[in-house]
């Protein structure tokens, strides 16, 4: 099912995007729509990867917390905890 979305964007951005779409997808019917769809999906995939990285980070923090549980107090730094995220 297709839907129609109306958005307002800067004229310069519109010109650049239309030139990009024409160069990448050609000047045929539907090429602008395909370019917009691919741009949306690409951004959502990037965000999905960032979200997964956050989930993985939280899981590693949980595992680190478990490894410290029940052990004698040992000072540790934030760098140790955040090392996986900073890589």
C-alpha positions in Angstrom: 0.0 0.0 0.0 1.3 3.4 -0.9 0.7 6.6 1.1 1.2 10.3 0.3 3.3 12.4 2.6 3.5 16.2 2.4 6.7 17.7 3.8 8.2 21.2 3.7 11.9 21.4 3.1 14.3 24.1 2.1 14.4 24.9 -1.6 18.1 24.4 -1.9 17.8 20.9 -0.2 15.0 20.1 -2.6 17.1 21.0 -5.7 20.1 19.1 -4.4 18.0 16.0 -3.6 16.3 16.0 -6.9 19.6 16.2 -8.7 20.9 13.4 -6.6 17.8 11.3 -7.3 18.0 11.9 -11.0 21.7 11.0 -11.1 21.3 7.8 -9.1 17.8 6.6 -10.3 17.4 8.3 -13.6 14.7 10.7 -14.8 11.9 8.2 -14.9 8.5 8.1 -13.2 8.9 7.0 -9.6 12.6 7.8 -9.3 12.1 10.6 -6.8 9.8 8.4 -4.6 12.4 5.6 -4.7 15.1 8.0 -3.6 13.0 9.3 -0.7 12.1 5.8 0.4 15.8 4.7 0.2 16.8 7.7 2.2 14.2 7.0 4.9 15.1 3.4 5.1 18.8 4.2 5.3 18.3 6.6 8.2 16.1 4.1 10.0 18.7 1.4 9.6 21.4 3.7 11.0 19.2 4.4 14.0 18.5 0.7 14.4 22.2 0.0 14.5 22.7 2.7 17.1 19.9 1.3 19.2 21.4 -2.2 19.0 24.7 -0.8 20.1 23.0 0.7 23.1 21.3 -2.6 23.9 24.6 -4.4 23.7 26.3 -1.8 25.9 23.6 -2.2 28.6 24.0 -5.9 28.4 27.8 -5.6 28.9 27.2 -3.3 31.9 24.9 -5.9 33.4 27.5 -8.6 32.9 30.2 -6.4 34.4 28.0 -5.6 37.4 27.4 -9.3 37.9 31.1 -10.0 37.8 31.7 -7.4 40.6 28.8 -8.8 42.7 30.0 -10.7 45.8 33.6 -9.8 45.3 35.6 -7.7 47.8 35.2 -4.0 47.0 37.6 -3.1 44.2 37.8 0.5 43.0 37.1 0.8 39.3 36.9 3.7 36.9 34.2 4.9 34.6 36.6 4.1 31.7 36.4 0.4 32.6 32.6 0.4 32.6 32.3 2.5 29.4 35.2 0.9 27.5 32.9 -1.2 25.2 30.9 1.8 24.2 33.9 4.0 23.5 35.5 1.4 21.1 
